Amino acid sequence: MSEVTLTINDREVTAEAAMSVLEAARQAGIPIPTLCHHDRLEAYGGCRLCIVEVESRGKINHVVSCTYPVEQGLAVRTRTETVDRIRRVLVEELMAHAPDSPELKALAEEYGADRNRFGKEPIFCVMCGLCVRYCAEIKGEHAVGFIENGPRREISFIPERAAEVCWDCQECFTVCPTSYAQAAYLLAKGLAFPDGGRS
Ligand code: FES
């Protein structure tokens, strides 16, 4: 397996050529915040919290580290003024939707985010897609998915499918950063079995 050498925060790091910058950083013990990443799932690139600065052949860019591949000689900086500012705004936007998420609260603390910068529109979901992807990629089921588009986009359990496969699983609850998956499931359960059913 071929390897490349890059620097992360001025530290020389060796990584497998197929790794993403996020994987290389984590292997080296260098933290990068993530919301939509899961080690067992395909990289998604949805939340953009893992943004970092990269420099290659004299060019500086800001990229999503969970999908950006390592390369020989790449210079990565995980905390710069610009990177921190972008993360701060992202957290502020997400907190308008999920103000009670423990993960977001911790990130707000770390990046000095103003939790009230944007008007609250609580939908309690940050659209990380972890539940949808976990169900499809790990469980091989499609009991939960995205519905609608644009601002109306949301995740929803398919009541009939959920009734068949979710009772004994519910693993997606543990990957959800806001507890919305559990709430959406209970809603689907209520729709599928208004008179109760298995719990
Ligand atoms: S963790 Fe990279 S975009 Fe969400």
Boltz pocket constraint, residues with backbone or C-beta under 6 A from the ligand:
constraints:
  - pocket:
      binder: B
      contacts: [[A, 33], [A, 34], [A, 35], [A, 36], [A, 37], [A, 44], [A, 45], [A, 46], [A, 47], [A, 48], [A, 49], [A, 50], [A, 51], [A, 64], [A, 65], [A, 66], [A, 67]]
      max_distance: 6.0
